[in-house]
Structures are given as C-alpha cells and as structure tokens.
C-alpha cells in the first residue's frame, strides 16, 4: 500500500480513532492490498458522540441500529421497545 494514501486517510479520519492507536492502525493499513484498502476507505465512520446521543434518546425505537445499517436489529428493537437490543449488547 502506498504510504501517501494511508497518511491521507489517517489525516482525514484521525479524529475518529484514539491517538495512541494511530501508529498501530497505520502499520495495519500499510499491509492491506489495494482492494482491501478501498473497502476500508469506503466505510463511513460514525461519530461516537452522535451515536451515544442517538442511542440514549432514541435507542428504544431502534434508531441507533438503523443508523449503523443493522436493519434487522433495528426492527427487533422497535417491535420490542428496546428490550431485544439490551439483551444482545
């Protein structure tokens, strides 16, 4: 993997990762081939703060699971009033 692509990815998304893990993450990203790196790059990173707030206020409706792309879990949480989601955590 090209180091400039990895460095650009880390500069763009660095705030989403713990600072102490950046060096390890960089090493792991450098070992990926181009198709694997493209898959990582295309993954949308959710803000942990936003997800926490949504989970606290709308978690019983399954909104947090829908935002993560887990439609099945979102429907189960919606139908059970959030009870299924607390068991699965």
ZILINPE-V22399 format. One record per backbone hydrogen bond with DSSP energy under -1.0 kcal/mol. NH is the residue of the N-H (numbers start at 1). CO is the residue of the C=O. E is the energy in kcal/mol with one decimal. If there is no record, write none. Layout:
# ZILINPE-V22399
nh->NH co->CO e->E
nh->NH co->CO e->E
This chain:
# ZILINPE-V22399
nh->6 co->2 e->-1.7
nh->7 co->3 e->-2.7
nh->8 co->4 e->-2.0
nh->9 co->5 e->-2.3
nh->10 co->6 e->-2.5
nh->11 co->7 e->-2.2
nh->12 co->8 e->-2.2
nh->13 co->9 e->-2.6
nh->14 co->10 e->-1.0
nh->16 co->13 e->-1.8
nh->17 co->14 e->-1.4
nh->21 co->18 e->-1.4
nh->22 co->19 e->-1.1
nh->25 co->21 e->-2.6
nh->26 co->22 e->-2.5
nh->27 co->23 e->-2.0
nh->28 co->24 e->-2.2
nh->29 co->25 e->-2.6
nh->30 co->26 e->-2.0
nh->32 co->29 e->-1.0
nh->37 co->33 e->-2.4
nh->38 co->34 e->-2.2
nh->39 co->35 e->-1.6
nh->40 co->36 e->-2.0
nh->41 co->37 e->-2.7
nh->42 co->38 e->-1.9
nh->51 co->47 e->-2.4
nh->52 co->48 e->-2.1
nh->53 co->49 e->-2.2
nh->54 co->50 e->-2.6
nh->55 co->51 e->-2.4
nh->56 co->52 e->-2.4
nh->57 co->53 e->-2.3
nh->58 co->54 e->-3.0
nh->59 co->55 e->-1.2
nh->62 co->59 e->-1.4
nh->63 co->58 e->-1.6
nh->66 co->62 e->-2.0
nh->67 co->63 e->-2.3
nh->68 co->64 e->-1.2
nh->69 co->66 e->-1.2
nh->70 co->65 e->-2.6
nh->71 co->69 e->-1.2
nh->74 co->70 e->-2.2
nh->75 co->71 e->-2.5
nh->76 co->72 e->-2.2
nh->77 co->73 e->-2.5
nh->78 co->74 e->-2.2
nh->79 co->75 e->-2.6
nh->80 co->76 e->-1.8
nh->82 co->77 e->-2.4
nh->83 co->80 e->-1.2
nh->86 co->82 e->-1.4
nh->87 co->83 e->-1.3
nh->88 co->84 e->-1.5
